[in-house]
């Protein structure tokens, strides 16, 4: 798990060095300020692009797959975002119970506070509740250290108070972030987790397309992403996750894959 004193990634160290060198160049040769500024702006553009890549490890540790030991055990993780949702989450839990499958629910703190009994039911049924920020702000990736710290700490406190378990994992809203996030995660003892396969089931209302995307990534060590909150609806008005989940779980069972929570995969 994260250490509060872990070393910055090579990209972050190189970026700090570049900024320092640019300052030295401008002080020593003021006429070169345009070149120095251009180099700094190019570096910022690179950092922005990396932050827009949810599965990148260039800004810090990031689970895109389960650890090697879990993969060797034929384990797979189902992660479910943006809940809890009073209309969808109970049906998801019932489906998971039918297959004895475990899942990790990345919950939004404000929603959890509105539906605390639902969060407690998630844990009672053997699943895990993890941190998906307090408010799921659209501008999350533009926040600085203080904004990140407030969002993550508030969600930690909210979810721990409700469930009795302090989250160990964090997933950024839409997976987007910037270089200021990793030090906050380290300080709070949180591991960033993204995914290896996602169905885009908040935007795609065709359950067959969502199934196809997930089934292509169905293998030991995979981290799958679906949504109980903000779920797209099929033409029949059914949340896509409810149409997709039985097929995905059955396919995993047929492949002798075992669903575990992310925290179980740590062992």
Backbone torsions as a table, in degrees:
resi	resn	phi	psi	omega
1	UNK	NA	166.1	-172.9
2	UNK	-61.3	146.8	173.1
3	UNK	-109.1	140.2	-179.1
4	UNK	-66.0	-14.9	-175.9
5	UNK	-117.2	23.4	-177.7
6	UNK	-68.6	154.3	-175.2
7	UNK	-76.9	144.0	176.9
8	UNK	-65.8	154.6	179.8
9	UNK	-68.6	161.3	178.0
10	UNK	-55.6	-38.3	179.7
11	UNK	-63.5	-42.9	-179.3
12	UNK	-66.8	-42.5	178.8
13	UNK	-63.2	-41.4	179.0
14	UNK	-65.5	-36.3	179.8
15	UNK	-66.2	-42.0	177.6
16	UNK	-62.7	-43.8	179.2
17	UNK	-62.9	-41.7	179.6
18	UNK	-60.9	-43.9	179.0
19	UNK	-62.2	-41.1	179.8
20	UNK	-65.6	-43.2	179.5
21	UNK	-65.1	-39.1	178.6
22	UNK	-61.2	-40.4	178.2
23	UNK	-64.8	-43.0	179.3
24	UNK	-62.4	-43.1	-179.7
25	UNK	-61.5	-44.6	-178.5
26	UNK	-64.5	-38.4	179.1
27	UNK	-68.5	-42.9	-176.5
28	UNK	-76.4	-39.4	-178.1
29	UNK	-134.3	82.5	-176.5
30	UNK	-54.0	-28.0	-179.1
31	UNK	-67.4	-13.8	-179.2
32	UNK	-95.1	15.5	-173.7
33	UNK	-61.5	-33.1	-179.8
34	UNK	-64.4	-40.8	178.5
35	UNK	-65.4	-42.3	179.9
36	UNK	-63.6	-44.2	179.2
37	UNK	-63.7	-41.4	178.9
38	UNK	-60.7	-40.9	179.2
39	UNK	-65.1	-41.7	179.5
40	UNK	-65.6	-43.6	179.8
41	UNK	-64.5	-38.5	177.2
42	UNK	-63.2	-39.5	177.8
43	UNK	-64.4	-42.1	178.0
44	UNK	-63.3	-37.8	177.9
45	UNK	-63.8	-41.3	178.0
46	UNK	-63.2	-45.2	179.3
47	UNK	-61.7	-37.5	178.1
48	UNK	-65.0	-44.5	179.9
49	UNK	-63.0	-40.6	179.1
50	UNK	-65.1	-38.5	178.3
51	UNK	-66.5	-23.9	177.8
52	UNK	-85.6	1.0	179.5
53	UNK	-107.2	95.9	-172.0
54	UNK	-56.5	-29.6	-174.8
55	UNK	-93.3	6.3	-179.1
56	UNK	-71.4	145.8	173.0
57	UNK	-109.5	9.5	-176.3
58	UNK	-71.8	-19.9	-180.0
59	UNK	-102.5	-1.7	-179.3
60	UNK	150.3	170.1	-179.6
61	UNK	-56.4	142.1	-174.5
62	UNK	-154.6	120.0	176.4
63	UNK	-76.7	112.4	171.2
64	UNK	-106.5	-14.2	174.1
65	UNK	-145.5	166.6	176.8
66	UNK	-73.2	159.2	177.7
67	UNK	-59.9	162.6	-175.7
68	UNK	-58.4	-39.4	-178.5
69	UNK	-64.0	-40.6	178.7
70	UNK	-68.0	-39.1	178.0
71	UNK	-62.3	-41.6	179.3
72	UNK	-64.0	-25.9	178.3
73	UNK	-85.9	8.2	-178.5
74	UNK	62.8	35.6	179.3
75	UNK	-91.6	154.1	-179.4
76	UNK	-144.5	149.7	-177.2
77	UNK	-118.3	131.2	172.1
78	UNK	-104.0	120.6	178.7
79	UNK	-116.0	139.5	-172.7
80	UNK	-129.5	121.9	-169.3
81	UNK	-107.9	161.5	164.7
82	UNK	77.8	7.3	177.4
83	UNK	-94.5	-165.5	3.0
84	UNK	-79.5	151.8	178.6
85	UNK	-120.5	122.9	-173.6
86	UNK	-64.5	-23.3	-179.4
87	UNK	-89.8	-31.2	-171.5
88	UNK	-103.4	-44.8	-173.5
89	UNK	-56.6	-44.2	178.7
90	UNK	-59.1	-36.6	179.0
91	UNK	-70.3	-36.1	175.8
92	UNK	-63.1	-43.9	179.3
93	UNK	-61.4	-40.0	178.8
94	UNK	-64.6	-41.7	178.0
95	UNK	-62.7	-42.3	179.4
96	UNK	-64.8	-39.8	177.6
97	UNK	-59.5	-39.8	-178.4
98	UNK	-60.1	-28.4	-178.2
99	UNK	-109.5	5.8	-177.1
100	UNK	52.1	39.6	-179.0
101	UNK	-101.8	138.6	179.2
102	UNK	-100.3	149.3	-178.6
103	UNK	-140.2	161.2	175.1
104	UNK	-110.5	120.7	-179.2
105	UNK	-101.6	113.5	174.2
106	UNK	-86.5	104.2	-171.5
107	UNK	-101.5	147.1	175.6
108	UNK	-85.8	130.5	-174.5
109	UNK	-56.0	-45.5	-178.8
110	UNK	-62.7	-39.5	178.2
111	UNK	-68.3	-39.2	178.5
112	UNK	-61.3	-38.6	179.1
113	UNK	-66.4	-29.6	178.3
114	UNK	-77.6	-29.6	-176.7
115	UNK	-129.6	60.8	-175.4
116	UNK	-62.9	-35.9	-179.8
117	UNK	-63.3	-33.5	179.2
118	UNK	-68.4	-39.9	176.4
119	UNK	-64.1	-42.4	178.6
120	UNK	-64.6	-33.1	178.9
121	UNK	-68.4	-36.1	176.8
122	UNK	-56.9	-48.2	-179.1
123	UNK	-69.9	-40.0	-178.8
124	UNK	-59.7	-32.8	-178.7
125	UNK	-85.4	7.0	173.4
126	UNK	95.5	10.0	178.6
127	UNK	-97.2	179.5	-179.3
128	UNK	-120.0	144.2	174.2
129	UNK	-109.6	123.6	-179.4
130	UNK	-123.8	174.5	-167.7
131	UNK	-87.0	122.6	175.8
132	UNK	-123.4	29.6	-178.6
133	UNK	81.8	165.6	-177.4
134	UNK	-80.2	-38.5	-173.7
135	UNK	-124.8	-4.7	179.3
136	UNK	53.9	53.2	-177.6
137	UNK	-71.7	140.9	179.5
138	UNK	-66.0	-28.4	-179.0
139	UNK	-94.8	21.4	-176.4
140	UNK	-53.1	-43.8	-174.4
141	UNK	-68.8	-9.3	179.9
142	UNK	-97.4	-0.3	-177.1
143	UNK	-74.0	159.3	173.8
144	UNK	-99.3	-172.6	-177.0
145	UNK	-56.1	-42.5	-178.3
146	UNK	-67.2	-41.8	178.8
147	UNK	-63.4	-44.9	177.1
148	UNK	-60.1	-46.9	-177.2
149	UNK	-60.6	-42.0	-179.6
150	UNK	-65.4	-46.3	-179.0
151	UNK	-62.2	-46.4	-175.7
152	UNK	-72.8	-42.3	-179.6
153	UNK	-65.9	-40.1	178.9
154	UNK	-61.6	-42.9	178.6
155	UNK	-67.5	-39.3	176.9
156	UNK	-56.6	-48.1	-177.7
157	UNK	-65.9	-43.3	-179.1
158	UNK	-61.4	-51.1	-174.6
159	UNK	-70.4	-37.5	179.2
160	UNK	-67.2	-39.5	179.2
161	UNK	-64.2	-39.8	-177.4
162	UNK	-73.5	-47.5	-170.7
163	UNK	-96.3	-19.2	-175.0
164	UNK	81.5	2.6	178.1
165	UNK	-123.8	127.3	178.8
166	UNK	-80.6	127.6	-179.8
167	UNK	-56.6	144.1	177.2
168	UNK	-107.6	-16.0	-175.8
169	UNK	-125.4	153.8	176.5
170	UNK	-133.6	138.2	170.2
171	UNK	-123.3	126.3	-178.9
172	UNK	-70.7	145.1	174.0
173	UNK	-53.5	124.7	-176.6
174	UNK	62.1	5.6	179.7
175	UNK	78.0	6.3	-173.6
176	UNK	-93.6	145.5	-176.4
177	UNK	-158.5	-176.0	174.3
178	UNK	-143.9	176.9	-173.2
179	UNK	-63.0	-15.9	-178.8
180	UNK	-78.3	-11.7	-174.9
181	UNK	-74.5	-43.2	-172.1
182	UNK	-58.4	-43.2	177.7
183	UNK	-61.2	-33.3	177.7
184	UNK	-68.3	-42.6	177.1
185	UNK	-59.4	-44.2	-179.5
186	UNK	-62.2	-42.6	-178.8
187	UNK	-65.0	-33.5	-178.7
188	UNK	-91.3	-1.3	179.8
189	UNK	69.8	34.3	-178.7
190	UNK	-108.4	141.3	174.9
191	UNK	-101.9	126.4	175.7
192	UNK	-69.9	135.7	177.8
193	UNK	-132.6	129.3	172.5
194	UNK	-110.2	-119.9	-175.3
195	UNK	-162.5	166.2	172.2
196	UNK	-107.3	-22.4	178.0
197	UNK	-148.5	137.0	178.6
198	UNK	-136.5	155.1	-176.7
199	UNK	-102.5	-4.7	-175.0
200	UNK	52.8	42.2	-173.7
201	UNK	-81.7	7.2	168.2
202	UNK	-89.2	-17.6	-176.8
203	UNK	-117.1	-33.0	-177.3
204	UNK	-91.1	120.8	-179.1
205	UNK	-97.1	4.4	177.5
206	UNK	-94.8	105.8	-175.3
207	UNK	-60.7	-33.9	-178.9
208	UNK	-65.6	-39.0	177.4
209	UNK	-65.3	-40.9	178.8
210	UNK	-64.4	-44.5	177.8
211	UNK	-57.7	-45.5	-177.3
212	UNK	-59.7	-42.8	-179.5
213	UNK	-62.8	-42.7	-177.9
214	UNK	-73.8	-40.1	-178.2
215	UNK	-65.6	-29.9	177.1
216	UNK	-64.7	-27.5	-178.8
217	UNK	-101.7	15.1	-174.5
218	UNK	-83.3	100.0	178.0
219	UNK	-156.8	164.2	-179.6
220	UNK	-54.1	135.3	178.6
221	UNK	88.2	-5.5	-177.5
222	UNK	-70.9	148.9	170.6
223	UNK	-116.4	112.2	-177.4
224	UNK	-96.5	146.9	-179.0
225	UNK	-122.6	124.3	170.8
226	UNK	-133.8	176.3	-176.8
227	UNK	-132.8	130.0	168.1
228	UNK	-94.5	-32.0	172.8
229	UNK	-91.1	146.8	179.4
230	UNK	58.7	26.3	-177.7
231	UNK	-70.5	138.0	172.0
232	UNK	-67.1	154.3	177.5
233	UNK	-108.5	143.1	173.3
234	UNK	-70.1	175.1	178.4
235	UNK	-62.9	-21.8	176.7
236	UNK	-87.7	2.7	177.1
237	UNK	84.8	11.0	-178.7
238	UNK	-92.5	133.1	175.3
239	UNK	-55.5	132.9	-173.4
240	UNK	-56.9	-39.1	-178.2
241	UNK	-57.0	-34.7	-178.4
242	UNK	-71.5	-27.6	176.3
243	UNK	-80.3	-31.2	-172.7
244	UNK	-87.5	-39.8	-168.6
245	UNK	-57.1	-47.0	-178.6
246	UNK	-58.0	-40.4	179.9
247	UNK	-66.1	-43.6	-178.5
248	UNK	-65.4	-44.7	-179.4
249	UNK	-65.2	-42.0	179.4
250	UNK	-63.8	-39.8	178.7
251	UNK	-65.4	-38.5	177.3
252	UNK	-64.9	-42.9	178.1
253	UNK	-60.7	-41.9	179.9
254	UNK	-64.4	-28.8	179.6
255	UNK	-90.9	8.2	179.8
256	UNK	61.2	36.7	175.5
257	UNK	-99.6	143.1	-174.7
258	UNK	-115.9	122.7	-179.9
259	UNK	-75.8	129.1	176.8
260	UNK	-133.3	161.3	172.3
261	UNK	-77.9	161.9	178.7
262	UNK	-61.3	-38.1	-179.0
263	UNK	-70.4	-30.5	175.0
264	UNK	-68.3	-29.9	-179.6
265	UNK	-70.7	-11.8	178.8
266	UNK	-71.7	-24.3	-174.8
267	UNK	-78.7	NA	NA
